[in-house]
């Protein structure tokens, strides 16, 4: 009887409530715009306010379905050895999208094909001095970027925090070419992820 394989999972938790604030702003703006057309029948260009109401409503609904309702589960799953000379244990990185009771596998990638892994922070932390060291660090903060050779690769955002403070980026070399994954694990999962990377992969993590 085969021994059970090692499986390590992490379910995302929103880092902030930006999505809630954005959705409230959108729906309040939509109601306000439409309410003006009803309260002031003589208002000029009522169709413009009605159009804005539709746009705000659509943006709010999109934010709810993209950020608030779903979550993601990241899994590192050990698999049978394929007999290759890889210097890493045979693990797959899987991503499941969870909404309600429904779980959908949306990505499954072999860790031996990972070529790049980095951690990114958004903005300058409060209380930090503007030293030369921090100025250099600031260049790596903000929206995640990747080396030039990966910039045109397909990007998949597997996280449910709007404007996350901390984000990880991984690039895999697949049969169809490079694929970039942006996700938000905790530090323990990210550390394990980094230990399962091939020795030739580029890793940019804080010391």
KAKAQUI-V949593 format. One record per run of one state. SS is the DSSP state (H for helix, E for strand, L for the rest). FROM is the first residue (numbers start at 1). LEN is the number of residues. If there is no record, write none. Layout:
ss: (SS/SS)
from: (FROM/FROM)
len: (LEN/LEN)
//
This chain:
ss: (L/E/L/H/L/H/L/E/L/E/L/E/H/E/L/H/L/H/L/E/L/E/L/E/L/H/L/E/L)
from: (1/7/12/18/40/46/69/71/79/91/100/102/111/114/122/132/139/148/151/154/159/166/175/177/184/187/196/202/205)
len: (6/5/6/22/6/23/2/8/12/9/2/9/3/8/10/7/9/3/3/5/7/9/2/7/3/9/6/3/3)
//
